[in-house]
Amino acid sequence: MIYQLTAKQKQVLTAIALEGKPSSLMSQEFLQKYHLGASTVQGAVKTLLDRDFITQDDGVFQLCDKFLELSLRG
């Protein structure tokens, strides 16, 4: 399942997992902290939402699979 993602998509997924429940993936703080570009995040988020890796509820992003989230957190 995660093997189907590109390296950048995995990077965004990991960043979301590490943040917990971020409300803004486009903030300068988030982008700089995880060394991501805005266009990379936009494209990755669309794919991750479409493939049900993440959800956006009440203005926050989170992983759908809690076991995957724990695994990515290390």
C-alpha distances in whole Angstrom, upper triangle without the diagonal:
4,5,6,8,11,13,15,12,11,15,15,13,14,18,17,16,19,22,21,22,23,25,25,23,25,28,30,29,25,25,27,26,23,24,23,24,25,23,20,20,21,18,15,16,16,13,11,14,13,10,11,9,13,16,20,22,26,26,23,19,17,13,13,11,14,13,10,14,16,14,14,17,18
4,5,6,9,10,12,9,8,11,12,10,11,14,14,14,16,19,19,20,20,23,23,20,23,25,26,26,22,22,24,23,19,21,19,21,22,21,17,17,18,16,13,14,15,12,10,13,14,10,11,9,12,16,19,22,25,24,21,18,15,12,12,11,14,12,9,12,14,12,11,15,16
4,5,8,9,12,10,9,12,14,12,13,17,17,17,19,22,22,23,24,26,26,23,25,27,28,28,24,23,25,24,20,21,20,22,23,22,18,18,20,17,14,16,17,14,13,16,16,13,14,12,15,19,22,25,29,28,25,21,19,16,16,15,17,16,12,15,17,14,13,17,17
4,7,10,12,10,9,13,14,13,15,18,18,18,20,22,23,23,24,25,25,22,24,27,28,28,24,23,26,25,21,22,20,21,22,20,17,17,18,15,12,15,15,11,11,14,13,10,13,11,15,18,21,24,28,27,24,20,19,16,16,16,18,18,14,17,19,17,16,19,20
4,7,8,6,6,10,10,10,12,14,15,15,18,20,20,21,21,22,22,18,20,23,24,24,21,19,22,21,18,18,16,17,18,16,13,13,15,12,9,12,12,9,9,12,12,10,12,10,13,16,19,22,26,24,22,18,17,14,15,15,18,17,14,15,18,16,14,17,19
4,5,5,6,9,10,10,12,14,15,16,18,20,21,22,21,23,22,18,19,22,23,23,20,18,20,20,16,16,14,15,16,14,11,12,14,11,9,12,13,10,11,14,14,13,15,13,15,19,21,24,27,25,23,19,19,17,18,18,20,20,16,17,20,18,15,18,20
4,5,5,6,9,10,10,12,14,15,16,18,20,21,20,22,21,17,19,21,21,21,18,16,17,17,13,13,12,13,15,14,11,12,14,12,10,13,15,13,13,16,17,16,17,15,16,20,21,25,28,25,23,19,19,17,19,19,20,20,16,17,19,16,14,16,17
4,5,5,6,9,10,10,12,14,15,16,19,19,18,20,18,14,15,17,17,18,15,13,15,15,11,11,8,10,12,11,7,8,11,9,7,10,12,11,11,15,16,15,17,14,15,18,19,23,25,23,20,17,17,16,18,19,20,21,17,17,19,18,14,17,18
4,5,5,6,9,10,11,12,14,15,17,17,16,18,16,13,15,17,18,19,15,14,16,16,12,13,11,12,13,12,8,8,10,8,5,8,10,8,7,11,12,11,13,10,11,15,16,20,22,20,18,14,14,13,15,16,18,18,14,14,17,16,13,16,18
4,5,5,6,8,10,10,12,14,15,16,16,19,18,14,17,19,19,19,15,15,17,15,12,13,12,14,15,15,11,11,13,12,8,10,13,11,9,13,14,13,14,10,12,15,17,21,23,21,18,15,14,12,14,14,15,15,11,12,14,12,10,12,14
4,5,5,6,9,10,10,12,14,16,15,17,16,12,14,16,16,16,12,11,13,12,8,9,8,11,13,13,10,9,13,12,9,11,14,13,11,15,17,16,16,13,13,16,18,21,23,21,18,15,14,13,16,16,17,17,13,13,15,14,10,12,14
4,5,5,6,9,10,11,12,13,12,14,12,9,11,13,14,14,10,10,12,11,8,10,8,10,11,12,8,7,10,10,7,8,11,11,9,12,14,14,14,11,10,13,14,17,20,17,14,11,11,11,14,15,16,17,14,12,15,15,11,13,15
4,5,5,6,9,10,11,12,11,14,14,11,14,16,17,16,13,13,15,14,11,13,12,14,14,15,12,10,12,12,8,8,12,11,8,10,13,12,11,8,8,11,13,16,19,17,14,10,9,8,11,11,12,13,10,9,12,11,8,10,13
4,5,5,6,9,10,12,12,15,15,12,15,16,17,16,12,13,14,12,9,12,12,15,16,17,14,12,15,15,12,12,15,14,11,14,17,15,15,11,11,14,16,18,20,19,15,12,11,9,13,12,12,13,10,8,10,9,6,7,10
4,5,5,6,9,10,9,12,12,9,12,13,14,12,8,9,11,9,6,10,9,13,13,15,13,10,14,15,12,11,15,15,13,15,18,17,16,13,12,14,15,17,19,17,13,11,10,11,14,15,14,15,13,10,12,12,9,9,12
4,5,5,6,7,7,10,10,8,12,13,15,13,10,11,14,12,10,13,12,14,14,16,14,11,13,14,11,10,14,14,11,12,16,15,14,11,9,11,11,14,15,13,10,7,7,7,11,12,12,14,11,9,11,13,9,10,13
4,6,5,8,9,12,13,12,15,16,18,16,12,14,16,13,12,15,15,18,18,19,17,14,17,17,14,13,16,16,13,14,17,16,14,11,10,12,13,15,17,16,12,9,7,7,10,10,9,11,9,5,8,9,6,6,10
4,6,9,9,13,14,12,16,16,17,14,11,13,14,11,10,14,14,17,18,20,18,15,18,19,16,15,19,19,16,17,21,20,18,15,13,15,16,18,19,17,14,12,10,10,14,14,12,13,11,8,9,10,7,6,9
4,6,6,10,10,10,13,13,14,12,9,12,13,10,10,14,14,17,17,19,17,14,17,19,16,15,18,19,16,17,21,20,18,15,13,14,14,15,16,14,11,9,9,11,14,15,14,15,14,10,12,14,11,9,13
4,6,10,12,12,15,15,17,15,12,15,17,14,14,17,17,20,19,22,20,16,19,20,17,15,19,19,16,16,20,19,17,14,12,12,12,13,14,13,9,8,7,9,12,13,11,13,12,9,10,13,11,9,13
4,6,9,10,14,14,17,15,12,15,17,15,15,18,17,19,18,20,19,16,17,19,17,14,17,18,15,15,18,18,16,14,11,10,9,10,10,9,6,5,5,9,11,13,12,15,14,11,13,16,14,13,17
4,6,7,10,10,13,11,9,12,14,13,13,16,15,16,15,18,17,13,14,17,15,13,16,17,15,15,18,19,17,15,12,11,10,11,11,9,5,6,7,11,14,16,15,18,17,13,16,18,15,14,18
4,7,9,9,13,12,10,13,16,15,15,18,16,17,15,17,17,13,14,17,16,13,15,18,16,15,18,20,18,16,13,11,9,10,9,6,4,6,9,13,16,18,18,21,20,17,19,21,19,18,22
4,5,6,9,9,8,10,13,13,13,15,13,14,11,14,14,11,11,15,14,12,14,17,15,15,18,20,19,17,14,13,11,12,12,8,7,8,11,14,17,20,20,23,21,18,21,22,19,19,23
4,6,9,9,6,7,11,11,10,12,10,10,8,11,11,7,9,12,11,9,12,14,13,13,17,18,17,15,12,13,11,14,14,11,9,8,11,13,17,19,19,22,19,17,20,21,17,17,21
4,6,8,7,6,10,11,11,12,9,9,6,9,10,7,8,12,12,11,13,16,15,16,18,20,20,18,16,16,14,16,17,13,12,12,15,17,20,23,23,25,23,20,23,24,21,21,24
4,5,5,6,9,10,11,12,11,10,9,12,13,11,12,15,15,14,17,19,18,19,22,23,23,21,18,18,16,18,17,14,13,13,16,19,22,24,24,27,24,21,24,25,22,21,24
4,6,5,6,8,10,10,10,9,9,13,13,12,14,17,17,16,19,21,21,21,24,26,25,23,21,21,19,22,21,18,17,17,19,21,25,27,27,28,26,23,25,26,22,22,25
4,6,5,6,9,10,10,11,12,15,15,13,16,19,18,17,20,22,21,22,25,26,25,23,20,21,19,21,21,17,16,16,18,20,24,25,25,26,24,21,23,24,20,19,22
4,6,5,6,8,8,10,10,13,13,10,13,16,14,14,17,19,17,18,22,22,22,19,17,18,16,19,19,15,13,13,15,17,20,22,21,23,21,18,20,21,17,16,19
4,6,6,6,5,6,7,10,10,8,11,14,13,13,16,18,17,19,21,22,22,20,18,19,18,21,21,18,16,15,17,18,22,23,23,25,22,19,22,22,18,18,21
4,5,5,6,8,10,13,13,12,15,17,16,17,20,21,20,22,25,26,25,23,21,22,21,24,24,21,19,18,19,21,25,26,25,26,24,21,23,23,19,19,21
4,6,8,11,13,16,14,13,16,18,17,17,21,21,20,22,25,25,24,21,20,21,21,23,23,20,18,17,18,19,23,23,23,24,21,18,20,20,16,15,18
4,6,9,11,14,12,11,14,16,14,14,18,18,17,19,22,22,22,19,17,20,19,22,23,20,17,16,16,17,21,21,21,22,19,16,18,18,14,14,16
4,7,10,12,10,10,14,15,14,15,19,19,18,21,23,23,24,21,20,22,22,25,26,22,20,18,19,20,23,24,24,25,22,20,21,21,17,17,19
4,7,9,7,7,10,12,11,12,15,16,16,18,20,21,21,19,18,20,19,23,24,20,18,16,18,18,22,23,23,24,21,19,21,21,17,18,20
4,6,5,6,9,10,11,12,14,16,16,18,20,21,22,20,19,21,20,23,24,21,19,18,19,20,23,25,26,27,24,22,25,24,20,21,24
4,5,5,6,9,10,11,12,14,15,16,18,20,21,19,18,19,18,21,22,18,17,16,18,20,23,24,26,27,24,22,25,25,22,22,25
4,5,5,6,8,10,11,13,14,15,17,19,20,19,18,19,18,22,23,20,19,17,20,20,23,25,26,28,24,23,26,26,23,24,27
4,6,5,6,8,10,11,12,14,16,17,18,16,16,18,18,21,23,20,19,16,18,18,21,22,24,25,21,20,23,23,19,21,23
4,6,5,6,9,10,10,12,14,15,16,14,13,15,14,18,19,16,15,13,14,15,18,20,21,23,19,18,21,21,18,19,22
4,6,5,6,9,10,11,12,14,15,15,13,14,13,17,19,16,15,13,15,16,18,21,23,24,21,20,24,24,20,22,25
4,6,5,6,9,10,11,12,14,14,13,15,15,19,21,18,17,15,17,17,18,20,23,24,21,20,24,23,20,22,25
4,5,5,6,8,10,11,12,11,11,13,14,17,20,17,16,13,14,13,15,17,19,20,17,17,20,19,16,19,21
4,5,5,6,8,10,10,9,8,10,10,14,16,14,12,10,11,11,13,16,18,19,17,16,19,19,17,18,22
4,6,5,6,9,10,10,10,10,11,15,17,15,15,12,14,13,14,17,20,22,19,18,22,22,20,22,25
4,5,5,6,8,9,9,11,13,17,20,18,17,14,14,13,14,16,19,20,17,17,21,20,18,21,23
4,6,5,6,5,6,8,11,14,17,16,14,11,11,9,10,12,15,16,13,13,17,17,15,17,20
4,5,5,6,5,6,8,11,15,14,13,10,10,10,10,13,15,17,15,15,19,19,17,20,23
4,6,8,9,9,11,14,18,17,16,13,14,13,12,14,18,19,17,18,21,21,20,22,25
4,6,8,10,13,16,19,19,17,14,13,11,10,12,16,17,14,15,19,19,18,20,23
4,5,7,10,13,17,16,15,12,10,8,7,9,13,14,12,13,17,17,16,19,21
4,7,11,13,17,16,14,10,9,6,6,7,10,12,9,10,14,14,13,15,18
4,7,10,13,13,10,7,5,4,5,8,10,13,11,10,14,15,13,15,18
4,6,10,10,8,6,6,6,6,10,12,15,14,13,16,18,16,18,21
4,7,6,5,4,7,9,10,13,15,18,17,15,18,20,19,19,23
4,5,6,7,8,11,11,15,15,19,18,16,19,22,21,21,24
4,6,9,11,14,14,18,18,22,21,19,22,24,23,23,26
4,7,10,14,15,18,19,22,21,19,21,24,22,22,25
4,7,10,12,15,15,19,18,15,18,20,18,18,22
4,7,9,12,13,16,15,12,15,17,15,15,19
4,6,9,9,12,11,9,12,14,13,13,16
4,6,7,9,8,6,10,11,10,12,15
4,6,9,8,8,11,13,13,14,17
4,5,5,6,9,10,11,13,15
4,5,5,6,9,10,11,13
4,5,5,6,9,10,11
4,5,5,6,9,10
4,5,5,6,9
4,5,5,7
4,5,5
4,5
4
